[in-house]
Amino acid sequence: MEWENQTILVEFFLKGLSGYPRLELLFFVLILIMYVVILLGNGTLILISILDSHLHTPMYFFLGNLSFLDICYTTTSIPSTLVSFLSERKTISFSGCAVQMFLGLAMGTTECVLLGMMAFDRYVAICNPLRYPVIMSNDSFVPMAAGSWIIGVINSAVQTVFVVRLPFCRNNVINHFSCEILAVMKLACADISGNEFIMLVATTLFILTPLLLIIISYTLIIISILKIRSSEGRSKVFSTCSAHLTVVIIFYGTILFMYMKPKSTETLNSVELDATDKLISMFYGVMTPMMNPLIYSLRNKDVKEAVKHLLRRNVFNK
């Protein structure tokens, strides 16, 4: 590894699956296939949300943003991970690691806030349908989406700056596939309690607050649905939000378990993340963005019809 005066860190070594070449090849193939599915699936959702006039609504505007987020989030880490699987040199520069941390955290925070905005949109559509065009007008939902991005960028910038200012000594081995902020923090040869406090505040504001909004919104939605007398009517109304609810459960279930599960004192003081953390992080970073377009395609009639219309138009154009 490269060092300056034996104290200033120049690069990190990404441990990943080092020492298991066969597993690296297997994971390379699997993750490459998943990444292609992510690009195709989310790219298709973005395309139909732009081209199909029936989908020019706040819900699909948010969905387009969510798909774009998933593409950006995975692109910040997957290509470099794939290269490391095939390369003997598994290092990343300090500045490159900082950029990867910033982009990954910005996309993750933005997605949390955006899912909260989408839950509010579903609440208004189901519980206040007559006021929906007024409440969720262009002057409302566009700033809501933009605000999600701004919050993500600000939160990520603050946390990344505090992490890169930490002193890093001899140990530069990140027991991870990419520069995950918790894994990098644990390499610092200084007290990181301040960073942990900032992360706790950020988690409360940008992960738990949107989650609270989602819980309140869906509690009110369920109450409203139960008031509908016909089972067919209840099923029809619930189908308009079931895809979003499924995505929320997968997304928040994974991220809350990964960042908030109890850790032993030994684990907290160790520079290594256990295998469970790495596998959960991989699931969160690859599986969730891959499943989002599949969930919305399988559980949403409008999306399925838009995809069929797009395919028929392409066939006829040929």
C-alpha positions in Angstrom: 0.0 0.0 0.0 1.1 3.6 -0.6 1.8 5.8 2.4 3.2 9.3 3.0 5.4 9.7 6.1 3.9 6.4 7.3 0.9 8.3 8.7 -1.2 9.8 5.9 -3.4 7.3 4.1 -3.3 7.5 0.3 -5.5 4.5 -0.6 -7.7 1.8 0.8 -7.7 -2.0 0.1 -11.2 -3.4 -0.5 -11.1 -6.9 1.0 -14.4 -8.1 -0.4 -14.0 -11.8 -1.3 -10.2 -11.8 -1.5 -8.8 -15.3 -1.2 -11.9 -16.9 -2.8 -11.3 -16.6 -6.6 -14.1 -19.0 -7.5 -16.6 -17.1 -5.4 -15.4 -13.9 -7.0 -16.1 -15.2 -10.4 -19.5 -16.5 -9.3 -20.4 -13.1 -7.8 -19.1 -11.3 -10.8 -21.5 -13.2 -13.1 -24.5 -12.8 -10.7 -23.9 -9.1 -10.0 -23.3 -8.3 -13.7 -26.6 -10.0 -14.6 -28.4 -8.1 -11.8 -26.8 -4.8 -12.9 -28.0 -5.3 -16.5 -31.6 -6.1 -15.1 -31.4 -2.9 -13.0 -30.4 -0.8 -16.0 -33.1 -2.3 -18.2 -35.9 -2.4 -15.7 -35.4 1.0 -14.2 -34.6 2.5 -17.6 -37.9 1.1 -19.0 -39.8 2.7 -16.1 -38.2 6.1 -16.7 -38.9 5.8 -20.4 -42.6 4.9 -20.1 -43.1 7.6 -17.4 -41.9 10.2 -19.9 -43.4 8.8 -23.2 -46.9 7.6 -21.9 -49.2 10.6 -21.3 -51.4 8.5 -19.0 -48.5 8.3 -16.6 -47.9 12.0 -16.3 -49.1 12.1 -12.7 -47.3 12.8 -9.4 -47.1 9.1 -8.6 -45.2 8.2 -11.7 -43.1 11.3 -11.5 -41.9 10.1 -8.1 -41.5 6.6 -9.6 -39.4 7.9 -12.4 -37.2 9.7 -9.8 -37.0 6.5 -7.8 -35.8 4.5 -10.9 -33.2 7.2 -11.7 -32.0 7.0 -8.1 -31.6 3.2 -8.3 -29.6 3.5 -11.5 -27.3 6.2 -9.9 -27.0 4.4 -6.6 -25.9 1.1 -8.2 -23.6 2.8 -10.7 -21.6 4.4 -7.8 -20.5 1.0 -6.6 -21.3 -2.0 -8.9 -18.9 -1.2 -11.8 -15.9 -0.8 -9.5 -16.9 -3.9 -7.6 -17.1 -5.9 -10.8 -13.6 -4.7 -11.8 -12.2 -5.6 -8.4 -13.5 -9.2 -8.8 -11.4 -9.6 -11.9 -8.4 -7.6 -10.9 -5.6 -8.5 -8.6 -5.3 -4.9 -7.5 -8.2 -4.2 -5.2 -7.4 -0.7 -4.1 -9.2 2.6 -4.3 -7.7 6.0 -3.8 -8.7 8.0 -0.7 -10.4 10.6 -2.9 -12.1 8.0 -4.9 -13.4 6.4 -1.7 -14.7 9.7 -0.5 -16.6 10.3 -3.8 -18.1 6.8 -3.6 -19.2 7.4 0.0 -20.7 10.7 -0.9 -22.6 9.4 -3.9 -23.8 6.3 -2.2 -25.0 8.0 1.0 -26.6 10.9 -1.1 -28.6 8.4 -3.2 -29.6 6.3 -0.1 -30.8 9.3 1.8 -32.7 10.7 -1.1 -34.5 7.4 -1.6 -35.6 7.3 2.0 -37.1 10.8 1.8 -38.6 10.1 -1.6 -40.4 7.0 -0.4 -41.9 9.1 2.3 -43.1 11.6 -0.3 -44.6 8.8 -2.3 -46.5 7.5 0.8 -48.0 11.0 1.3 -49.0 11.0 -2.4 -50.9 7.7 -1.9 -52.5 9.0 1.2 -53.9 12.1 -0.5 -55.0 10.1 -3.6 -57.0 7.6 -1.5 -58.1 9.6 1.6 -58.7 12.9 -0.1 -59.3 12.1 -3.8 -61.3 15.3 -4.5 -58.5 17.5 -3.2 -55.8 15.5 -4.9 -55.4 17.7 -8.0 -55.0 20.8 -5.8 -52.7 19.3 -3.1 -50.5 17.4 -5.5 -50.3 20.0 -8.3 -47.1 20.7 -10.3 -46.2 23.4 -7.8 -46.2 20.8 -5.1 -44.9 17.5 -6.3 -41.9 18.9 -8.3 -40.5 20.8 -5.3 -41.2 17.7 -3.1 -39.0 15.5 -5.4 -36.3 18.3 -5.7 -36.3 18.7 -1.9 -35.6 14.9 -1.6 -32.5 15.3 -3.7 -31.3 18.4 -1.9 -31.7 16.8 1.5 -29.8 13.7 0.3 -26.9 15.8 -1.0 -26.7 18.0 2.1 -26.8 15.0 4.5 -24.2 13.1 2.5 -21.9 16.2 2.2 -21.9 16.8 5.9 -21.3 13.1 6.9 -18.6 12.6 4.2 -16.7 15.7 5.2 -16.6 14.6 8.9 -15.4 11.1 7.9 -12.6 12.2 5.5 -11.3 14.6 8.2 -10.6 11.6 10.5 -7.0 10.5 10.9 -6.3 7.1 9.3 -3.2 5.2 10.4 -1.7 1.9 9.4 -4.8 -0.2 8.8 -6.3 0.6 5.4 -8.1 -2.7 4.8 -11.9 -2.2 4.2 -13.6 -5.5 4.9 -16.3 -4.7 2.3 -17.0 -4.6 -1.4 -17.0 -0.8 -1.6 -16.4 2.3 0.5 -19.4 1.9 2.8 -19.3 4.7 5.4 -19.5 2.6 8.5 -16.7 0.3 7.3 -14.5 3.3 6.6 -15.2 5.0 9.9 -14.1 1.9 11.8 -10.6 2.3 10.3 -10.0 5.7 11.9 -7.3 5.8 14.6 -9.3 8.4 16.6 -12.5 8.7 18.6 -15.5 8.4 16.2 -18.2 9.1 18.8 -18.8 12.5 17.2 -19.3 10.9 13.8 -21.6 8.3 15.4 -23.7 11.1 17.0 -24.0 12.9 13.6 -25.0 9.6 12.0 -27.6 9.0 14.7 -29.1 12.5 14.2 -29.1 11.9 10.4 -30.7 8.5 10.8 -33.5 10.0 12.9 -34.1 12.9 10.6 -33.8 11.2 7.2 -34.6 7.6 7.8 -36.9 7.4 10.8 -38.9 10.6 10.0 -39.8 9.4 6.5 -40.6 6.0 7.9 -42.9 7.6 10.5 -44.6 9.5 7.6 -45.0 6.2 5.8 -46.5 4.5 8.8 -49.0 7.3 9.5 -50.0 7.5 5.8 -50.6 3.8 5.5 -52.4 3.6 8.8 -54.9 6.3 7.5 -55.0 4.5 4.1 -55.9 1.2 5.8 -58.6 2.9 7.9 -60.0 4.5 4.8 -60.0 1.2 2.9 -61.7 -0.7 5.7 -64.6 1.8 5.5 -65.3 0.6 1.9 -68.1 -1.9 2.0 -67.5 -3.9 -1.2 -64.5 -6.3 -1.2 -64.0 -5.5 -4.9 -63.7 -1.8 -4.0 -61.3 -2.4 -1.2 -59.1 -4.6 -3.5 -59.1 -2.0 -6.3 -58.1 0.8 -3.9 -55.4 -1.2 -2.2 -53.9 -2.2 -5.5 -53.0 1.4 -6.2 -50.6 1.4 -3.3 -49.6 -2.2 -2.8 -46.5 -1.9 -5.1 -45.2 1.1 -3.1 -45.9 -0.6 0.2 -44.0 -3.7 -0.9 -41.0 -1.6 -2.0 -41.0 0.2 1.3 -41.1 -3.0 3.3 -38.1 -4.4 1.4 -36.1 -1.2 1.5 -36.7 -0.2 5.1 -36.6 -3.7 6.4 -33.1 -4.2 4.9 -31.7 -0.8 5.8 -33.0 -0.7 9.4 -31.7 -4.2 10.1 -28.3 -3.3 8.6 -27.7 -0.1 10.5 -29.7 -0.5 13.7 -29.3 -4.2 14.7 -27.6 -4.7 18.1 -23.8 -5.0 17.9 -21.6 -6.5 20.5 -18.8 -4.4 22.1 -16.3 -6.6 20.3 -17.9 -5.9 17.0 -18.1 -2.1 17.6 -14.4 -1.9 18.5 -13.3 -4.1 15.7 -12.3 -2.8 12.3 -14.0 -5.7 10.6 -17.6 -6.1 9.6 -19.0 -9.6 10.0 -20.2 -11.6 7.0 -23.8 -10.8 7.7 -23.3 -7.1 7.3 -21.6 -7.5 4.0 -24.3 -9.8 2.6 -27.1 -7.5 3.8 -25.3 -4.5 2.3 -25.0 -6.4 -1.0 -28.7 -7.2 -0.9 -29.5 -3.6 -0.2 -27.2 -2.3 -2.9 -28.2 -4.8 -5.7 -31.3 -6.7 -5.0 -33.6 -3.9 -3.9 -33.0 -1.7 -7.0 -33.4 -4.8 -9.2 -36.7 -5.7 -7.6 -38.3 -2.3 -7.6 -39.2 -2.2 -11.4 -40.3 -5.9 -11.2 -42.6 -5.1 -8.3 -44.1 -2.1 -10.0 -44.5 -4.0 -13.3 -46.1 -7.0 -11.8 -48.4 -5.2 -9.3 -49.4 -2.2 -11.3 -51.9 -2.4 -14.2 -51.0 1.1 -15.6 -47.3 0.2 -15.8 -48.0 -3.1 -17.5 -50.3 -1.5 -20.1 -47.7 1.3 -20.7 -45.0 -1.3 -21.3 -47.2 -3.3 -23.7 -48.1 -0.1 -25.5 -44.4 0.8 -25.9 -43.5 -2.6 -27.2 -46.4 -2.6 -29.7 -45.4 0.8 -30.9 -41.8 -0.3 -31.4 -43.0 -3.5 -33.3 -45.2 -1.5 -35.6 -42.5 1.1 -36.3 -40.3 -1.7 -37.5 
